[in-house]
Amino acid sequence: MEKNQYELCIKVLKKLYKAGILQDIILIGSWCIPFYKDYFGSVKYPTAIKTRDVDFLVPAPSKTKTRADIPKLLKDLGFIVDFKGSEGYIQLEHSDLIIEFLVPEKGRGLNKPYQLPQFGLNAQPLRFLDLLILDTIKVKIEGIEVKLPHPANFALHKLIIFQKRTKEEKIIKDKNAATEIIKALIAKGEAVTIKHVFNSMVPKWQKKVIKGLEETKERDILTILI
């Protein structure tokens, strides 16, 4: 990632932390990869990423009692409100980063934004995000605590969602992220954790994970799960 992107991401995290919001949301997506560094310690894995997208997951219904206008909060960093698609999903845009809020999609799903009035914006509901809420870890980044999905949950989620991608670049990126994180977990002695997360998933999701691993041709990883 570019140095200015990293520095801006840290400024965003510190703003959300100071406002009392950060402890109630989960940082997901590719920005987790460099921030897993401390969790893995001496276990090496590629931490470089190339994306403008910073995604935050809000458990729904949100239990936070904190109210803060996030667009106003980040305005002085140069973020402006933009709208994604015809449905009107709000994203905060900067020349270096794009911030988006997401919630797990429930039931049949609604093709419309999930309102987050306490934050002054809305969120996009997406499938499979429940997996990222089930197990989380806290890491220290520049002196603040940030909540991330457990790396095992992160990796298995990536194995599912790359199959829904249409852009080849994103498919490759998700495949690589999933396999590298899983290999790092195995090297750290956490193969059992991967298996535990897999076993906790509904059979439909398990089938998608297996299909994803078959497509990556990572037979060694597959033998851990089945």
Salt bridges, closest charged atoms under 4 A:
GLU7 OE2 - LYS3 NZ 3.91
ASP76 OD2 - LYS15 NZ 2.88
ASP96 OD2 - HIS94 ND1 3.94
GLU100 OE2 - LYS84 NZ 3.19
GLU105 OE1 - ARG127 NE 2.97
ASP130 OD1 - LYS106 NZ 2.91
ASP174 OD1 - LYS158 NZ 3.05
ASP174 OD2 - ARG165 NE 2.76
GLU190 OE1 - HIS150 NE2 3.62
GLU190 OE2 - LYS188 NZ 2.99
GLU218 OE2 - LYS183 NZ 3.33
